[in-house]
Amino acid sequence: MSDVDEIRENETVTAATRSTEPAVAPQGRWAAWKARTTGGAPLFPLGVLFGLNVVDELDRAAFGVLTPNIRDHFDLDLTGILTVISLSFIAAFLLAVPIGFYADRLPRIPIIVVGATMWGLFSVTTGLAATIWMLGVSRA
């Protein structure tokens, strides 16, 4: 038997013993979904970010529902309360670019912790706002 025949025979045996299916233990539906969703990473950070987003959306919805009461409490007209809301959106829009810049270049966990802490503080000061200026700063 020549060297060429031996190489062909080894290739045939190797190709025949290769499996197209990965050697993975059978998984349940939950484990398969988790593996697809997170790519094998832990699910906890995704849960924390989801929880922060839910509370943020509740904060925005509550402010929207309570806008007439807030307007009456601070003796504002429609233009005044809409100015406060508009300034908060403009501040969020302007801060998105530098935060995104640093989120791409710095470790994300400290950015998330600082951001969540600041957001919580500003949410509390929104409820404790005694003046329209304090409300405007808290919402920004």
C-alpha positions in Angstrom: 0.0 0.0 0.0 1.4 3.4 -1.0 1.5 6.5 1.1 -1.3 8.1 -1.1 -3.6 5.1 -0.5 -3.0 5.2 3.3 -3.8 9.0 3.4 -7.0 8.4 1.4 -8.0 5.5 3.7 -7.4 7.7 6.8 -9.4 10.6 5.3 -12.3 8.2 4.6 -12.3 6.9 8.2 -12.0 10.4 9.6 -14.8 11.7 7.4 -17.0 8.7 8.3 -16.5 9.1 12.1 -17.2 12.9 12.0 -20.6 13.9 13.1 -22.5 16.8 11.7 -24.3 17.3 15.0 -22.5 18.9 17.9 -22.0 16.7 20.9 -24.4 18.5 23.2 -26.5 17.1 25.9 -30.3 17.3 25.3 -31.7 20.6 26.6 -35.2 21.6 27.7 -37.1 24.4 26.1 -36.0 26.9 28.8 -32.3 26.0 28.6 -32.4 26.2 24.8 -34.2 29.6 24.8 -31.6 30.9 27.4 -28.7 29.7 25.3 -30.1 31.3 22.1 -31.0 34.6 23.9 -27.9 35.2 25.9 -25.3 33.2 23.8 -24.4 31.3 27.0 -23.9 34.4 29.2 -25.7 34.7 32.5 -29.3 35.8 32.5 -29.1 38.0 35.6 -27.7 41.2 33.9 -30.5 41.0 31.3 -33.0 40.7 34.2 -31.5 43.7 36.0 -31.6 45.9 32.8 -35.2 44.7 32.1 -36.2 45.7 35.6 -34.6 49.1 35.4 -36.4 49.7 32.1 -39.8 48.7 33.5 -39.5 51.1 36.4 -38.3 53.9 34.1 -41.3 53.3 31.8 -43.6 53.4 34.9 -42.0 56.7 36.0 -42.6 58.2 32.5 -46.2 57.0 32.4 -46.9 58.2 35.9 -45.5 61.7 35.1 -47.7 61.7 31.9 -50.8 60.7 33.9 -50.1 63.2 36.7 -49.2 66.1 34.4 -52.5 67.9 35.0 -52.1 67.6 38.8 -48.4 68.7 38.6 -49.4 71.7 36.4 -52.0 72.7 38.9 -49.7 72.3 41.9 -47.1 74.6 40.5 -49.7 77.0 39.0 -48.4 76.6 35.5 -50.3 77.0 32.3 -50.0 74.4 29.5 -47.0 76.2 28.0 -45.1 76.1 31.3 -45.6 72.4 31.9 -44.8 71.5 28.3 -41.6 73.6 28.6 -40.5 71.5 31.6 -41.3 68.3 29.7 -39.5 69.5 26.5 -36.4 70.5 28.4 -36.2 67.1 30.0 -36.3 65.4 26.6 -33.7 67.8 25.2 -31.4 67.1 28.1 -31.8 63.3 27.7 -31.1 63.7 23.9 -28.0 65.7 24.5 -26.7 63.4 27.2 -27.2 60.2 25.0 -24.2 60.9 22.8 -21.5 61.3 25.5 -23.0 58.4 27.5 -22.9 56.2 24.4 -19.4 57.3 23.7 -18.1 56.3 27.1 -20.2 53.1 27.2 -18.3 51.9 24.2 -14.9 52.7 25.7 -15.2 52.1 29.4 -16.4 49.1 31.5 -20.2 49.1 31.3 -21.0 47.8 34.8 -19.8 51.0 36.6 -21.6 53.1 34.0 -24.8 51.1 34.7 -24.5 51.4 38.5 -23.8 55.1 38.4 -26.6 55.7 35.9 -29.1 53.7 37.9 -28.1 55.5 41.1 -28.4 58.9 39.5 -31.7 58.0 37.9 -33.1 56.8 41.3 -31.9 60.0 43.0 -33.5 62.2 40.3 -36.7 60.2 40.5 -36.9 60.7 44.3 -36.2 64.4 43.9 -39.0 64.6 41.3 -41.4 63.6 44.0 -39.9 66.0 46.5 -39.7 69.0 44.2 -40.8 72.1 46.0 -40.3 74.6 43.1 -40.6 74.4 39.3 -36.8 74.7 39.0 -36.3 71.7 41.2 -38.8 69.8 39.1 -37.1 70.8 35.9 -33.7 69.7 37.1 -35.1 66.5 38.5 -36.8 65.5 35.3 -33.7 66.4 33.2 
